[in-house]
Amino acid sequence: MSYPPGPGYGDAYAQPRSEDRTWALVSHIGSLVSAWFALGILCPLLVMLLKSDVPFVRRHAVESLNFQLTLLILIAIATVVTIVTLGIGLIVVVPVGIVVAILALVFIIQGTAHASRGEDYRYPLNIRLVR
């Protein structure tokens, strides 16, 4: 049995429009594109700031932004480990980094697919800093 959303939710759970699905999709896949030029956090941050009035788009942008911030934190930790161990940590950091990069790509593609279908998506193992 399905219940309507409670007070204050408005149409947050209604089927998103095509334009909203596109913006949500851009917040995920755009992080890959922006990672080539600067930081992966730029695209989801811009989408979140530009389309914060649409609940569906905001949920996807925030989730994508948090995932990119999580990846940035992991990169910082890997860099510190490598420096502190005078490069010996690379024996662990490189294989783990490859696995994390592959998983990140899979998760980003899954988020993009869910957004294009109008569904919500939560990245696994995500540190949720932005709400």
Backbone as JSON, one array per atom type, in Angstrom:
{
  "sequence": "MSYPPGPGYGDAYAQPRSEDRTWALVSHIGSLVSAWFALGILCPLLVMLLKSDVPFVRRHAVESLNFQLTLLILIAIATVVTIVTLGIGLIVVVPVGIVVAILALVFIIQGTAHASRGEDYRYPLNIRLVR",
  "N": [[0.85, -1.17, 0.0], [0.58, 2.17, -0.83], [1.43, 5.31, 0.49], [0.66, 8.8, 0.48], [3.16, 11.41, 0.36], [4.2, 12.99, 3.43], [3.42, 16.1, 5.18], [5.16, 18.97, 3.98], [6.79, 17.7, 2.18], [5.93, 18.01, -0.38], [6.04, 17.55, -3.85], [8.12, 15.72, -3.79], [8.43, 13.0, -4.18], [7.22, 12.44, -6.51], [7.04, 11.36, -9.96], [9.91, 12.28, -11.68], [10.43, 14.98, -14.02], [11.52, 14.9, -17.48], [13.56, 16.75, -17.99], [14.52, 17.18, -15.39], [15.49, 14.64, -14.79], [17.59, 14.57, -16.6], [19.3, 16.6, -15.6], [19.94, 15.43, -13.12], [21.27, 13.16, -14.02], [23.46, 14.39, -15.26], [24.79, 15.35, -13.01], [26.02, 13.08, -12.03], [27.5, 11.73, -14.19], [28.84, 13.89, -15.15], [30.8, 14.36, -13.28], [32.84, 12.64, -13.96], [33.69, 13.76, -16.36], [34.44, 16.35, -15.54], [36.51, 15.66, -13.88], [38.65, 15.19, -15.53], [39.51, 17.7, -16.22], [39.72, 19.28, -13.93], [38.66, 19.06, -10.79], [36.64, 16.35, -9.69], [34.53, 17.17, -8.16], [33.42, 19.5, -9.07], [31.33, 19.52, -11.1], [28.99, 18.13, -9.89], [28.69, 19.94, -7.76], [28.11, 22.39, -9.04], [25.68, 21.67, -10.32], [24.13, 21.15, -8.08], [24.04, 23.72, -6.93], [22.82, 25.21, -8.97], [20.35, 23.92, -9.48], [18.97, 23.58, -7.07], [16.39, 23.91, -6.28], [14.84, 21.85, -7.21], [13.83, 18.92, -5.9], [14.48, 16.19, -6.62], [16.7, 16.44, -8.37], [18.47, 17.76, -6.68], [18.87, 15.79, -4.66], [20.29, 13.83, -6.11], [22.52, 15.31, -6.97], [23.7, 16.06, -4.52], [24.33, 13.54, -3.49], [26.16, 12.62, -5.43], [28.12, 14.61, -5.17], [28.96, 14.16, -2.5], [30.09, 11.62, -2.87], [32.23, 12.21, -4.57], [33.7, 13.84, -2.87], [34.34, 11.95, -0.92], [36.03, 10.29, -2.44], [38.08, 12.13, -2.89], [39.05, 12.49, -0.29], [40.02, 9.89, 0.17], [42.1, 9.85, -1.72], [43.76, 11.81, -0.62], [44.48, 10.55, 1.79], [45.86, 8.33, 0.76], [48.0, 9.64, -0.44], [49.29, 10.78, 1.79], [50.02, 8.44, 3.18], [51.82, 7.35, 1.33], [53.84, 9.32, 1.33], [54.67, 9.38, 4.04], [55.66, 6.8, 4.38], [57.83, 6.89, 2.8], [57.53, 6.14, 0.12], [57.35, 3.38, 0.13], [54.84, 2.56, 0.81], [53.48, 2.54, -1.54], [53.32, 0.0, -2.51], [51.04, -1.04, -1.41], [49.19, 1.02, -1.82], [48.9, 1.44, -4.63], [47.68, -1.01, -5.8], [45.28, -1.02, -4.26], [44.28, 1.47, -4.96], [43.72, 1.07, -7.69], [41.62, -0.8, -7.55], [39.73, 0.76, -6.15], [39.34, 2.81, -8.03], [38.15, 1.41, -10.16], [35.81, 0.47, -8.9], [34.67, 2.97, -8.28], [34.11, 3.96, -10.84], [32.19, 2.06, -11.66], [30.17, 2.57, -9.74], [29.52, 5.23, -10.35], [28.5, 4.94, -12.93], [26.27, 3.36, -12.32], [24.82, 5.2, -10.74], [24.28, 7.14, -12.67], [22.66, 5.67, -14.42], [20.46, 5.09, -12.76], [19.53, 7.71, -12.31], [18.76, 8.43, -14.9], [16.58, 6.81, -15.23], [14.85, 7.92, -13.48], [15.0, 7.26, -10.82], [15.99, 7.16, -7.36], [19.35, 7.12, -6.04], [21.86, 5.78, -3.97], [25.16, 6.02, -3.17], [27.25, 3.3, -2.33], [29.3, 2.93, 0.6], [29.77, 5.64, 1.14], [30.76, 8.77, 2.39], [28.77, 10.99, 3.93], [28.92, 14.16, 3.8], [27.78, 16.55, 2.92], [24.53, 17.74, 3.13]],
  "CA": [[0.0, 0.0, 0.0], [1.38, 3.38, -0.97], [0.9, 6.47, 1.16], [1.19, 10.06, -0.06], [4.18, 11.99, 1.23], [3.71, 13.8, 4.53], [3.5, 17.54, 5.0], [6.48, 19.51, 3.78], [7.51, 16.99, 1.14], [5.46, 18.47, -1.69], [6.07, 16.51, -4.87], [9.48, 15.17, -3.75], [8.44, 11.61, -4.59], [6.52, 12.31, -7.78], [7.92, 10.98, -11.07], [10.59, 13.48, -12.16], [10.32, 15.34, -15.44], [12.66, 14.51, -18.31], [14.63, 17.74, -17.77], [15.09, 16.93, -14.07], [16.3, 13.41, -14.9], [18.82, 14.93, -17.31], [20.18, 17.32, -14.67], [20.43, 14.45, -12.15], [22.24, 12.36, -14.77], [24.65, 15.23, -15.45], [25.52, 15.45, -11.75], [26.83, 11.87, -11.87], [28.44, 11.51, -15.28], [29.64, 15.11, -15.29], [31.96, 14.29, -12.39], [33.91, 12.0, -14.73], [34.18, 14.73, -17.34], [35.14, 17.44, -14.86], [37.73, 15.12, -13.27], [39.73, 15.3, -16.51], [39.96, 19.09, -16.33], [40.0, 19.88, -12.61], [38.24, 18.14, -9.74], [35.35, 15.72, -9.93], [33.47, 17.77, -7.35], [32.9, 20.73, -9.69], [30.05, 19.35, -11.79], [27.86, 17.97, -8.97], [28.53, 21.16, -6.98], [27.4, 23.35, -9.89], [24.3, 21.21, -10.5], [23.45, 21.36, -6.8], [23.8, 25.15, -6.74], [21.91, 25.73, -10.0], [19.04, 23.27, -9.49], [18.64, 23.17, -5.7], [14.94, 24.04, -6.08], [14.19, 20.61, -7.66], [14.27, 17.93, -4.91], [15.09, 15.02, -7.25], [18.02, 16.83, -8.87], [19.3, 18.05, -5.5], [19.26, 14.52, -4.02], [21.33, 13.2, -6.93], [23.72, 16.16, -6.96], [24.32, 15.94, -3.2], [24.9, 12.19, -3.39], [27.34, 12.59, -6.28], [29.12, 15.48, -4.54], [29.51, 13.44, -1.36], [30.94, 10.54, -3.35], [33.47, 12.81, -5.06], [34.45, 14.27, -1.68], [34.87, 10.72, -0.33], [37.19, 9.9, -3.26], [39.14, 13.11, -2.64], [39.61, 12.14, 1.02], [40.82, 8.67, -0.02], [43.33, 10.23, -2.43], [44.61, 12.51, 0.35], [45.03, 9.54, 2.7], [46.86, 7.56, 0.0], [49.18, 10.5, -0.62], [49.97, 10.88, 3.08], [50.63, 7.13, 3.44], [52.97, 7.23, 0.43], [54.9, 10.24, 1.77], [55.15, 8.97, 5.36], [56.43, 5.55, 4.26], [58.9, 7.15, 1.83], [57.26, 5.46, -1.14], [57.13, 1.94, 0.3], [53.39, 2.38, 0.87], [52.94, 2.37, -2.9], [53.06, -1.43, -2.7], [49.64, -1.23, -1.02], [48.36, 2.1, -2.33], [48.61, 1.3, -6.07], [46.62, -2.0, -6.05], [44.03, -0.57, -3.65], [43.82, 2.58, -5.8], [43.14, 0.52, -8.93], [40.32, -1.37, -7.19], [38.84, 1.88, -5.82], [39.02, 3.51, -9.28], [37.19, 0.58, -10.91], [34.53, 0.54, -8.17], [34.12, 4.32, -8.45], [33.54, 4.02, -12.19], [30.95, 1.26, -11.65], [29.16, 3.27, -8.95], [29.1, 6.42, -11.1], [27.63, 4.48, -14.02], [25.0, 2.97, -11.71], [24.11, 6.42, -10.37], [23.8, 7.75, -13.91], [21.54, 4.85, -14.92], [19.29, 5.32, -11.89], [19.03, 9.06, -12.57], [18.09, 8.47, -16.21], [15.29, 6.12, -15.08], [14.02, 8.67, -12.54], [15.07, 6.6, -9.53], [17.02, 7.65, -6.44], [20.52, 6.24, -5.93], [22.78, 6.09, -2.87], [26.46, 5.37, -3.35], [27.7, 2.53, -1.16], [30.56, 3.37, 1.22], [29.86, 7.08, 0.89], [30.75, 9.65, 3.56], [27.79, 12.03, 3.6], [29.31, 15.42, 4.43], [26.83, 17.58, 2.48], [23.15, 17.23, 3.3]],
  "C": [[0.89, 1.23, 0.0], [0.69, 4.55, -0.3], [1.45, 7.73, 0.51], [2.24, 10.62, 0.88], [3.56, 12.9, 2.28], [3.86, 15.28, 4.24], [4.95, 18.0, 4.84], [7.27, 18.84, 2.67], [7.09, 17.44, -0.25], [5.45, 17.33, -2.67], [7.45, 15.82, -4.93], [9.54, 13.74, -4.25], [7.63, 11.37, -5.86], [7.52, 11.93, -8.87], [8.56, 12.24, -11.63], [10.39, 13.71, -13.65], [11.59, 14.92, -16.17], [13.84, 15.46, -18.08], [15.31, 17.5, -16.43], [15.95, 15.66, -14.07], [17.62, 13.71, -15.59], [19.79, 15.65, -16.4], [20.76, 16.36, -13.63], [21.5, 13.57, -12.79], [23.55, 13.11, -14.94], [25.46, 15.32, -14.16], [26.4, 14.23, -11.5], [27.91, 11.78, -12.94], [29.33, 12.72, -15.49], [30.86, 15.11, -14.38], [33.12, 13.59, -13.09], [34.53, 12.99, -15.71], [34.97, 15.83, -16.64], [36.43, 16.95, -14.18], [38.92, 15.21, -14.23], [40.32, 16.7, -16.54], [40.34, 19.71, -14.99], [39.7, 18.85, -11.54], [36.87, 17.58, -10.07], [34.21, 16.35, -9.16], [32.81, 18.97, -8.03], [31.51, 20.55, -10.31], [28.9, 19.1, -10.82], [27.62, 19.21, -8.1], [27.76, 22.21, -7.77], [25.94, 22.96, -10.07], [23.51, 21.45, -9.21], [23.11, 22.84, -6.6], [22.78, 25.7, -7.74], [20.5, 25.18, -9.89], [18.61, 22.82, -8.09], [17.14, 23.25, -5.41], [14.18, 22.79, -6.52], [14.69, 19.48, -6.75], [14.98, 16.72, -5.52], [16.52, 15.32, -7.71], [18.95, 17.09, -7.69], [19.76, 16.77, -4.82], [20.4, 13.86, -4.79], [22.63, 14.01, -6.89], [24.45, 16.05, -5.62], [24.99, 14.58, -3.04], [26.18, 12.09, -4.22], [28.46, 13.44, -5.69], [29.77, 14.79, -3.35], [30.43, 12.31, -1.79], [32.27, 11.1, -3.86], [34.33, 13.32, -3.91], [35.07, 13.06, -0.97], [36.11, 10.26, -1.11], [38.36, 10.84, -3.03], [39.82, 12.84, -1.29], [40.49, 10.89, 0.92], [42.13, 8.97, -0.74], [44.29, 10.94, -1.48], [45.25, 11.53, 1.32], [46.11, 8.73, 2.0], [48.14, 8.36, -0.19], [49.98, 10.6, 0.68], [50.68, 9.56, 3.41], [51.89, 6.96, 2.59], [54.13, 8.11, 0.9], [55.51, 9.77, 3.09], [56.02, 7.71, 5.27], [57.56, 5.67, 3.24], [58.75, 6.32, 0.55], [57.01, 3.97, -1.01], [55.64, 1.63, 0.34], [52.75, 2.21, -0.5], [52.63, 0.91, -3.2], [51.6, -1.75, -2.37], [48.74, -0.22, -1.73], [47.98, 1.89, -3.8], [47.54, 0.22, -6.33], [45.27, -1.58, -5.48], [43.44, 0.58, -4.48], [43.17, 2.11, -7.09], [41.75, -0.05, -8.65], [39.31, -0.26, -6.9], [38.42, 2.62, -7.1], [37.99, 2.72, -10.1], [35.83, 0.62, -10.23], [33.87, 1.91, -8.34], [33.46, 4.46, -9.81], [32.22, 3.25, -12.26], [29.85, 2.0, -10.91], [28.64, 4.51, -9.68], [28.18, 6.03, -12.25], [26.28, 4.04, -13.47], [24.17, 4.19, -11.32], [23.52, 7.11, -11.58], [22.6, 6.99, -14.45], [20.28, 5.05, -14.07], [18.68, 6.7, -12.14], [18.27, 9.12, -13.89], [16.74, 7.76, -16.16], [14.36, 6.83, -14.11], [14.0, 8.06, -11.16], [16.15, 7.26, -8.66], [18.16, 6.64, -6.4], [21.38, 6.72, -4.78], [24.05, 5.3, -3.1], [26.79, 4.54, -2.12], [29.03, 3.09, -0.65], [30.81, 4.86, 1.04], [29.85, 7.83, 2.22], [29.84, 10.83, 3.2], [28.1, 13.29, 4.39], [28.32, 16.53, 4.12], [25.44, 16.98, 2.58], [22.2, 18.01, 2.44]]
}
